Amino acid sequence: MRVALEVDAREIENHGNTYPRMLARVCEALAQRDLVVAFQLSSTRATFAPRTTPDSGFRIAWHSIGEEPNVWRVKDAAIPGYYLFDRTGFSGWAEIGRYPERLRPLIDRVDANVARSFVKDLRRTLVEKNVSKYPQSDEAFVAPGPFVFFPLQSLDDTVVALQRFPTLDVLEKAAVIAREKKKHLVIKRHPRCTNERVADAIARMVKDNEYVLRTGASIHAILQACDAVLVANSGVGFEALIHHRPVYTFGGSEYELVTRKLATLEDVASAFASSHAVDSDLVDCYLAYFLRQNCFSPDDVGGILRHRRKRVEGSWPTLSR
């Protein structure tokens, strides 16, 4: 059987050893099944391009979206060290984002004790090493009192297409609500954002509204202190779940099914409520299912083999009780 494995040269340049190591481990896993691998160049600019498959084989496509048969999609997950392996894409285009009702029974089958232990260990590792998708600051963070955290995304990010309303509209609305409720809104700008509209909006709100603050502190320091998180579909929303924060979302994502979905701009006010309930067992079961069954680690060749075999043969792996 032949396998077309897409390779993005820019990822090799931008991510040092991480991406090449993942490719090497995937090739090692495929070779153990006597599969013939043919490398093909691709890039994130081809995200929506249709994919074809080799005769009597399948394709592993990088950073792609679609529903063609015998095509499996790989992308780095929100948590460093994990890669999503999905049939239809990533974020809200992933199967768990498109068809959450199909996968919810599998999440419910996860052993809550196993999931709780897994997430506790993961949270401790991320906090102790101050690890996130992007480098994090050692800047001290002092909570201003009760506050809502709004991690901003780049306005040109692919997943912006899944947002129900524009980020800057949500920011404006949240700032007004913060002043009305006298509850702080803490903003962190995306580290790769260079958009002048975003910079101007943040500067204006911080200047004119005493309840709007900007920080460059570590994601983990902020998440440990906040009351709630307001987010479209950023990976920070996923990290917030690991910290058991209540997450309010206004965009489709792979984790939206365990968040509070905002349908209108008026719903933004719910993120500023005085109290929030979090079903931590459900969140932990989701996280364990997603990271252990929808994703793989390059350090686990056996896991890659299980993903390839079960996904290509059409069955879904599960965590049993």
N, C-alpha and C positions, 0 to 999 in steps of 0.2 A: 504494500500500500504506500502511496506517495503522499507526502505532506508538504504543502506550501507554507513556509514560515516567514512571515513578514518581519523585516528589520528596519528600524528607523535610525539612520546615521546620526541625526541630530540628538537623539536620546543618548547615544554613546558619548557624544561630546559633552552633553549637559549633565549627565548623571554618573560620571566617573566609572567606578567598577560595578555599581548596582545593576544597571540594565544589562551590560554584557554578561555578568554572572548569571542573571536570570535566563538569558538566552542559552548560555552554555549548559545550564542544568536542565532546561527543557530539552535540548538536543540529546543530552545524555539519557534522559528518560525515554525519549522516542526511540533512540538507538537500541535500548534494551528490549524493545518490541519489534526489532528488525524493520523499522519504518524508514523509508528513503526520504530524506529531508532536502527540499530545494529552497534556498533562500531567495527572497524577493524584496527589493527596496520599497519602502513605504514611508509615510510621514503623517503627522497629525493633520496636515492640510487635506488628507484624503479620507477624513473621518466619515463622510457621507457617501463616498464613492462605492458603487456596487462591487461586490466581490464574486469571483468565480472560483471553482475548485478543480484540481487536477482530476483526470479520469480515475475512477475507483479510489478516490482519496478524499482528503479534506484540507481545509485551510485554517491556519491560526493567524487571525488578522490583528494588527496592532491599532489600538485607539480607534475602533470603528463601530459603526452602527448599522444595523440591517437585520433582515430575517431570512437571508438566503440559506438553503439547506447545506449541511456539511461545512458550515463556516462557524468557527468559534472565536470569540473576541477576548483579547488580553489587554489589560491596562493596569498601571500601578494603582493600588487602592489608596484610601485616605490614610491608612496606617503604614508607615515605612516597613518594608520587609514582606509585604503581602501584595499579590497581584490577582486582580479579578479575572476569572475564567468564565465567560458567559456566552450564551448563544446569541443574544440580540444587541448587546452593547454595554454601556456604563451609565452611571447616575440614573436618572429617570427612564432611560432607554434600556436599562438592564431588565432581564426577565422579572426580577423581584420588584422593579419599579413599574413595569408595564402590567404585570399580572400578579399583584400581591395576594389575591385571593387563592391562587393556585399554590403558593408557597407557604402561606400561613399555617396550614396543617403540619408541615414539616418543622416549622419553628416550634409549634406547640409540642412536638414529640421530643424536643431536646430536654435532657435531664437538667432541671433547674440547679441542682447542686453542682453538677459538672460545669455548667455555664457560669455560675456565680464565682467559682474558683478560678476559671479561665480569665474572666474579666477583671477580677481582683488582681491577679498576677500581671495582666497586661497593663492595667492602670498604674500599678506600682512601678513597673519598668519604664513606662513613658514619662512619668513624673520625675523619677530619680535621675533619669538620663536627659531629661528635658528634650525629648525627641518628638518631632512633628514632621509633617511633609516638607516644611521649609525650616531653615535654621531659626532657633528661638533665642531671644535676648535673655540675659541674666538680670535685666532691669527689675528693680523691686516694684511690686504692685501693692498699693494700699487702697483697699476698697473705700469708696466715698460714702458708704452706707449701703442700704439695699439698692441693687441696680440690675438692669437688663443689659446683656452683652450682645452687641451687633457686630459680628465679624464681616467685613465687607469683601466682596468678590470683585475681580476684574470685570469691567463692563463688556469686554470683548471675549470673555470665556465662552466656550462652546455651549456650556450648560445654561447660559443665560436664556437660551431659547425655551427652556422649560419653566421659566419664571412666570407666575400669573400676573404680576405687576412689576414695574421697573424698580430697581434697587433704590434709586435716589428719591422716588416717590414714597417708598417705605421709610426711608431715612427721615424725610421731611415730616411724615405723619408721626413717626416714633418720637421725634424731637418735640413736637407739639404736645403729645400725650405725656411725655416725661415732665414737661413744665406744669401741665394741668394737675398731674398726680403727685408732683414734687418727689419724683423717684428718678434716680439718675439713669442715663443711657450712656454706656461706655462703648466707644467705637474703636476698632482696630482696622486700619487700612491693610489691604492685601499687599504683601511685600513686593509684588511685581507690578503693582498698579502705578501707571504714570499718567492716568487720565486727568486733565486739568479740571474738568467738571467735578470730579470727585474731590480733588484737592480744594477747590473753591467752596464746595458745599460744606465740607468738614470745617474749614477755617471760619466760614460765616456762622455756622451753628455753634461752634465752641465759643466764639466771640460774643454772640447775641443771647445765648441760652446757658445759664449757669448750671443747668441739669444735664448738659451734654459734655462729655469728656472724651478726650482721645488718649490712647495709650499705645506704647510699643512693647509692652511687657509680654512675657511668655504666655502662650495660649493656656497652658496648664495652670499657671498662677491665677489667671482670670477666671477660668472655668471652675476652679475650686471655690471661688469666692462669690460668683454671681447667683442671682435668684432664678434667672431664666435666660435662655438664648433665643434670639431672633435671627433667623437665617433663611436664605433662599434654598440653596442646595450645596453649599460649601462643604468641603471635607471637615471643617471645624464643627459642623453640626453632628457629624459622626463621632468626633472626639468628645463632644459634649455628652453624648449618650454613655460613653465609657465612664464619664464622671457622674453619671446619674443626674444630669441636669434636665429640667423640663425644656423641650425644644419646640419652638413654634416656627413652622416653615411656610414659605410662600412660593415654593418651586418644587417640581418633581425631582425625586432622588431615589437612590437605592435604599435609603433609610426612612423615607417619609411615612411608611406604614406604622412606625412606632413613635411618631411625633404628633403634635397638634397641628392640623392642617388649616391654614388661614385662607379663607375663600374670598374675602374682600379686604380692602384697606382698613375698613372700620374694625375688622377683627384683630388688628395689630394691638389694640388696647388690652386684649386678653393676656398678652405677654407681660403686662404691667400689673397683673392681679396681685393681691396681697399674699396669696398662698397658692401653691401648685402641688398637684399629686403626680407621682411618678411610679409606674408599675415596674419596679426595678427587676423583678423576675422575668417579665416579658422582654424588657430591654436586654437583659443579659442573655436570654435564650436566642434572641435575634442576633446579637453580636457574635455569639459562639457559632451559630448556624452560618452566618454570612462569612466570617473570617475563616472558619474551618472547613466549610463545604462549598461556598461560592468562590473562595479565594484559595491560593496556594502560596507556599513559601519556597523560594529557590533552594533553601537548605534542606527541604524534604523531598527528595526524588521520589520516594514511595508515594507521597501525596500527589505529586504531579501525575504519576502513573495511574493512580486511582481516578483522578479527575479526567484524564484522557479516556480511559476505558469506559467509565460510567457515563460520561457526557456523550461520547461518540456513539455508544451503544444505545443511548436514549433513556437511561434510567437516572434517577436523582439519588445521590448519596445522602444519608441522613445520620444524625447523631441519635443513637438509640438510648432508651432509658436503662 
